[in-house]
């Protein structure tokens, strides 16, 4: 373990938390601008939403190999290249006049984000004992929680008073500042680098064994489809609230403040149930049925004519789904690492890969009926929660 003094550890933790915020915010910061991008590029919601889907799919594949790259070449170097890649791609998006160019650059940007999501955790493992890691990972989680609250509001103001392009310029400048700070304060923490990257067939063999395991598949489907129902909202919400319900982009962005609060509520409920020694499978079940309740409320909204009531019902539904995310994701990842102890790193990496891939599908699929955003949201979220419910019931039978 790399020995660092407390002051250095605090500086590094602050830096890594800022990076987490930056990586997650790259989706949320321009979410209110999607309808304007459709107009500016004379395009369709389906095409513009590929800027969301491509980012998720790039992260899905990047997280599979980022850890090994940092084992071979060092945490500091890989993190610098990752954040640099993220920032340069964001800067180029600012001045790209074609939607396909933005989609390609978003894939490049997502590879940088995959580094941001994986390498900081490895840096903490290298430089802190277990008790310090628990605290540090809790601090990192703050970056993941506050980003969906702050970034959409910040992006809505930037787009309203400047232009949506400047949302990406903001990300680029912030990223380059973090690169400079990293160069100054972050030492190399990986003191035992590997001599070579393991052969691809080793990964494929391990992943194939996981795909054949019913416990892994059911747990992963619960996680991926439960979160995908929320990502369907991410993909359609700006069209639903701004175009269909005629809510201003800035007022629409305030919904994400409520979503962050809902996640915190779900997290607190999850911890309360855990302290009461409630079985993890039951905690996951509460999350699954909470998401299903959100879909039921959305179905009810289809039969309402008043736009204000529709807005209220849709918001209540997504708040329930967001609470559910906090009840589903951590327990499932704990169960996966516990069940596949010797394969925990591979199992968790593949779980995240499938999760981000399904999220990508959700943000794209939900725009299939762009003229009817509410119906499209109901159908997409209903499809994913149906799979989630079925996987949960199968998993209960397997483990019982």
HELIX and SHEET records of a PDB file:
HELIX    1   1 UNK A    6  UNK A   28  1                                  23    
HELIX    2   2 UNK A   31  UNK A   33  5                                   3    
HELIX    3   3 UNK A   34  UNK A   40  1                                   7    
HELIX    4   4 UNK A   45  UNK A   48  1                                   4    
HELIX    5   5 UNK A   50  UNK A   73  1                                  24    
HELIX    6   6 UNK A   75  UNK A   94  1                                  20    
HELIX    7   7 UNK A   99  UNK A  127  1                                  29    
HELIX    8   8 UNK A  130  UNK A  161  1                                  32    
HELIX    9   9 UNK A  165  UNK A  185  1                                  21    
HELIX   10  10 UNK A  200  UNK A  211  1                                  12    
HELIX   11  11 UNK A  214  UNK A  238  1                                  25    
HELIX   12  12 UNK A  239  UNK A  244  3                                   6    
HELIX   13  13 UNK A  249  UNK A  253  1                                   5    
HELIX   14  14 UNK A  255  UNK A  275  1                                  21    
HELIX   15  15 UNK A  280  UNK A  301  1                                  22    
HELIX   16  16 UNK A  307  UNK A  339  1                                  33    
HELIX   17  17 UNK A  341  UNK A  343  5                                   3    
HELIX   18  18 UNK A  344  UNK A  365  1                                  22    
HELIX   19  19 UNK A  373  UNK A  399  1                                  27    
END                                                                             
